[in-house]
Amino acid sequence: MHKNAARLGAAKIIAAAAVLATASFAALAQTPPPPGASPRIDAIRKAGVLRVGVVNNPPWLAQNTTGEGDPWSGPSWLLGKEFAKLLGVKIEPVPVSHETKVPSLIANQMDIMIGPLNQNAERAKIIDFVTFSSTGVCMFGRADNPKFTNVKTLEEFNKPEITMAYFSGAGEEPMVRETFPNAKLRGVTNSGSVAPIEEVLAGRSDVAPLNRMLWPNISKKVKGLAVFPKENNCQDSKIFEIKTGMGVNKNEQVYLDWLREVEKRMQPALAAEEVRMTQNLK
């Protein structure tokens, strides 16, 4: 009895220590580096504001033009506000365009481009990333077309009997050509739609790509379509995946490491906010 009680007591102590260690790590992850550790953080504290680059790019960052509530919404804004809160400063949006967001960051017109920014090799040479999401592609086709619904793997679309539509000149064109060289590729002109939906519905094509973020809304509006991959309504698709995140200047490692730790803790809330925002995409 005494031995069992001792073992039970020891187990409780170990469990309590583990909880305390986890809590301590979480607290450290939230606590910004002390004065002198990061020139960037020191400058932010001195200014009393965190300058965040913003550009309308739903679902990650969407501008609120109603005049009520926060001026922006989305996971990017949620994370940006958390950074400012932990630093004890106000968040200050710095409007930029898609063309100027990286040059403005490098020119020190902001402390972080909350953006968001697609991560690629060229950008990684000049800025660092706090990655919190990604964009991918869904493949969609008619739900009554067995040539589409019988497909189990992405490679099965790469066959001569499959006709695949895509918008000529769109960002996915080179990836479609590279990934599906054996399929019958049908480049069509974009008539203002988000994807070649009419091509698929009319039966001229068996399949077409669509940004995963747009699928939930399209599936509600357009009946008779199916999607690949179908798990989680295609929102976990890794097809043509591009990592997405925030950008900071190079050579600010202490600042970067802290931002990344906060992002890790915030990831569940960021994912939930992205889902909420995605439901409103058109």
Stockholm file with secondary structure:
# STOCKHOLM 1.0

chainA/1-282         MHKNAARLGAAKIIAAAAVLATASFAALAQTPPPPGASPRIDAIRKAGVLRVGVVNNPPWLAQNTTGEGDPWSGPSWLLGKEFAKLLGVKIEPVPVSHETKVPSLIANQMDIMIGPLNQNAERAKIIDFVTFSSTGVCMFGRADNPKFTNVKTLEEFNKPEITMAYFSGAGEEPMVRETFPNAKLRGVTNSGSVAPIEEVLAGRSDVAPLNRMLWPNISKKVKGLAVFPKENNCQDSKIFEIKTGMGVNKNEQVYLDWLREVEKRMQPALAAEEVRMTQNLK
#=GR chainA/1-282 SS CHHHHHHHHHHHHHHHHHHHHHHHHHHHHHSCCCTTSCHHHHHHHHHTEEEEEECCBTTTBEECCSSSSCSEESHHHHHHHHHHHHHTSEEEEEECCTTTHHHHHHTTSCSEEEEEEECCHHHHTTEEEEEEEEECEEEEEETTCHHHHTCCSGGGGCSTTCEEEEETTSTTHHHHHHHCTTSEEEEECCCSCSSCHHHHHTTSCSBEEEEGGGHHHHHHHSTTEEEESCGGGGTTCCTTCEEEEEEEESSCHHHHHHHHHHHHHHHHHHHHHHHHHHTTCC
#=GC SS_cons         CHHHHHHHHHHHHHHHHHHHHHHHHHHHHHSCCCTTSCHHHHHHHHHTEEEEEECCBTTTBEECCSSSSCSEESHHHHHHHHHHHHHTSEEEEEECCTTTHHHHHHTTSCSEEEEEEECCHHHHTTEEEEEEEEECEEEEEETTCHHHHTCCSGGGGCSTTCEEEEETTSTTHHHHHHHCTTSEEEEECCCSCSSCHHHHHTTSCSBEEEEGGGHHHHHHHSTTEEEESCGGGGTTCCTTCEEEEEEEESSCHHHHHHHHHHHHHHHHHHHHHHHHHHTTCC
//
